[in-house]
């Protein structure tokens, strides 16, 4: 049997697509026409495409502000090539319902770890020799 997502795939990222977190490289950030599925209205939305993903993120004001803070850049033309982390979290929507949503945070460094400098082990302090059970004073 197929799932709804398999039968009706979306062109846009959903919270379930990113789970607890995934790092992605911004490929493009452009305004594009978007038909709101709830109202049927045509709008212009900021769509962010990623090198590693087939789906685009419809960027809301919260995520725009987060990306601007992370990159130190408010001009979307300067965003391509930068890595961010997308993750799913629960938020209250305007009607007060709690829903899953995609949020953005600074990408974690996932490269090879740096080798630690060699630290010789400290010798354990010398202790008195262990006593046999029959030598324990009472």
C-alpha contacts under 8 A as a table, 3 or more apart, distances in Angstrom:
res1	aa1	res2	aa2	distance
2	X	6	X	6.01
2	X	7	X	6.53
3	X	6	X	5.14
3	X	7	X	6.27
4	X	7	X	5.09
4	X	8	X	5.82
4	X	9	X	7.77
5	X	8	X	5.15
5	X	9	X	4.98
5	X	10	X	7.33
6	X	9	X	5.64
10	X	13	X	7.35
10	X	55	X	7.65
11	X	54	X	7.75
11	X	55	X	5.16
11	X	56	X	6.59
12	X	55	X	4.90
12	X	56	X	4.82
12	X	57	X	5.73
12	X	58	X	6.78
13	X	17	X	6.17
13	X	18	X	7.77
13	X	55	X	5.49
13	X	56	X	5.77
13	X	57	X	5.25
13	X	58	X	7.46
14	X	17	X	5.34
14	X	18	X	7.23
14	X	101	X	7.31
14	X	102	X	6.89
15	X	18	X	5.65
15	X	19	X	6.43
15	X	87	X	7.22
15	X	88	X	4.94
15	X	89	X	7.55
15	X	100	X	5.89
15	X	101	X	5.14
15	X	102	X	4.99
16	X	19	X	5.40
16	X	88	X	7.02
16	X	100	X	7.95
18	X	21	X	5.75
18	X	22	X	6.02
18	X	86	X	6.31
18	X	87	X	5.52
18	X	88	X	6.20
18	X	102	X	7.58
19	X	22	X	7.53
19	X	87	X	5.85
19	X	88	X	5.33
20	X	87	X	5.13
20	X	88	X	5.68
20	X	89	X	7.90
21	X	85	X	6.27
21	X	86	X	5.43
21	X	87	X	4.09
21	X	88	X	6.89
22	X	85	X	5.37
22	X	86	X	5.41
22	X	87	X	6.47
23	X	83	X	6.55
23	X	84	X	5.63
23	X	85	X	4.20
23	X	86	X	6.32
23	X	107	X	5.92
23	X	108	X	7.61
24	X	50	X	6.06
24	X	51	X	6.88
24	X	52	X	6.07
24	X	53	X	7.61
24	X	83	X	5.46
24	X	84	X	5.69
24	X	85	X	6.15
24	X	86	X	7.37
25	X	50	X	5.38
25	X	51	X	5.52
25	X	52	X	6.86
25	X	80	X	7.37
25	X	81	X	5.84
25	X	82	X	5.53
25	X	83	X	4.28
25	X	84	X	6.51
26	X	29	X	7.46
26	X	48	X	6.91
26	X	49	X	6.09
26	X	50	X	4.61
26	X	51	X	6.35
26	X	79	X	6.49
26	X	80	X	4.71
26	X	81	X	5.43
26	X	82	X	5.62
26	X	83	X	6.21
26	X	84	X	7.59
27	X	48	X	7.44
27	X	49	X	5.36
27	X	50	X	4.78
27	X	51	X	5.38
27	X	80	X	4.88
27	X	81	X	6.20
28	X	47	X	7.98
28	X	48	X	5.70
28	X	49	X	5.19
28	X	50	X	6.99
28	X	77	X	7.90
28	X	79	X	7.39
28	X	80	X	5.45
29	X	46	X	6.59
29	X	47	X	5.66
29	X	48	X	4.38
29	X	49	X	6.44
29	X	76	X	5.87
29	X	77	X	6.98
29	X	79	X	7.13
29	X	80	X	7.23
30	X	46	X	5.47
30	X	47	X	5.49
30	X	48	X	6.63
30	X	76	X	7.56
31	X	44	X	5.93
31	X	45	X	5.22
31	X	46	X	4.28
31	X	47	X	5.97
32	X	44	X	5.34
32	X	45	X	5.54
32	X	46	X	6.38
32	X	47	X	6.59
33	X	42	X	6.56
33	X	43	X	5.60
33	X	44	X	4.60
33	X	45	X	6.36
34	X	42	X	5.62
34	X	43	X	5.22
34	X	44	X	5.88
34	X	45	X	6.26
35	X	40	X	5.71
35	X	41	X	5.50
35	X	42	X	4.45
35	X	43	X	6.20
36	X	39	X	5.53
36	X	40	X	5.01
36	X	41	X	5.41
36	X	42	X	6.42
36	X	43	X	7.23
37	X	40	X	5.39
37	X	41	X	7.90
45	X	58	X	6.70
45	X	59	X	7.19
46	X	58	X	6.04
46	X	59	X	5.39
46	X	60	X	7.62
47	X	56	X	6.06
47	X	57	X	5.58
47	X	58	X	4.80
47	X	59	X	5.89
48	X	56	X	5.39
48	X	57	X	5.04
48	X	58	X	6.56
48	X	59	X	6.74
49	X	53	X	7.45
49	X	54	X	7.94
49	X	55	X	6.92
49	X	56	X	4.64
49	X	57	X	6.54
50	X	53	X	5.35
50	X	54	X	7.50
50	X	55	X	7.73
50	X	56	X	6.91
53	X	56	X	7.52
59	X	63	X	5.99
59	X	64	X	6.25
60	X	63	X	5.47
60	X	64	X	6.11
61	X	64	X	4.95
61	X	65	X	6.11
62	X	65	X	5.28
62	X	66	X	6.27
62	X	103	X	7.94
63	X	66	X	4.90
63	X	67	X	6.06
63	X	103	X	6.11
63	X	104	X	5.94
64	X	67	X	5.26
64	X	68	X	6.14
65	X	68	X	5.05
65	X	69	X	6.15
66	X	69	X	5.10
66	X	70	X	6.09
66	X	104	X	6.31
66	X	105	X	6.86
67	X	70	X	5.01
67	X	71	X	5.95
67	X	72	X	7.95
67	X	73	X	7.94
67	X	84	X	7.70
67	X	104	X	6.88
67	X	105	X	7.50
68	X	71	X	5.37
68	X	72	X	5.40
68	X	73	X	5.04
68	X	74	X	4.94
69	X	72	X	5.11
69	X	73	X	7.13
70	X	73	X	7.97
70	X	105	X	7.15
70	X	106	X	5.82
71	X	79	X	7.58
71	X	82	X	7.68
73	X	76	X	7.62
73	X	78	X	6.98
73	X	79	X	7.49
75	X	78	X	5.69
75	X	79	X	7.26
76	X	79	X	5.19
76	X	80	X	7.87
77	X	80	X	6.98
79	X	82	X	5.86
83	X	106	X	7.83
83	X	107	X	5.97
84	X	104	X	6.79
84	X	105	X	6.27
84	X	106	X	5.33
84	X	107	X	4.49
85	X	104	X	5.67
85	X	105	X	5.28
85	X	106	X	5.81
85	X	107	X	4.63
85	X	108	X	7.35
86	X	102	X	6.53
86	X	103	X	5.83
86	X	104	X	4.77
86	X	105	X	6.63
87	X	102	X	5.60
87	X	103	X	5.47
87	X	104	X	6.33
87	X	105	X	7.85
88	X	100	X	6.48
88	X	101	X	5.55
88	X	102	X	4.70
88	X	103	X	6.19
89	X	100	X	5.59
89	X	101	X	5.49
89	X	102	X	6.43
89	X	103	X	6.94
90	X	98	X	6.24
90	X	99	X	5.40
90	X	100	X	4.54
90	X	101	X	5.98
91	X	98	X	5.36
91	X	99	X	5.53
91	X	100	X	6.36
91	X	101	X	6.46
92	X	95	X	7.66
92	X	96	X	5.31
92	X	97	X	5.31
92	X	98	X	4.35
92	X	99	X	6.17
93	X	96	X	5.30
93	X	97	X	5.50
93	X	98	X	6.29
93	X	99	X	6.68
94	X	97	X	7.51
131	X	134	X	7.98
131	X	135	X	5.79
131	X	136	X	6.37
132	X	135	X	5.22
132	X	136	X	6.78
133	X	136	X	5.62
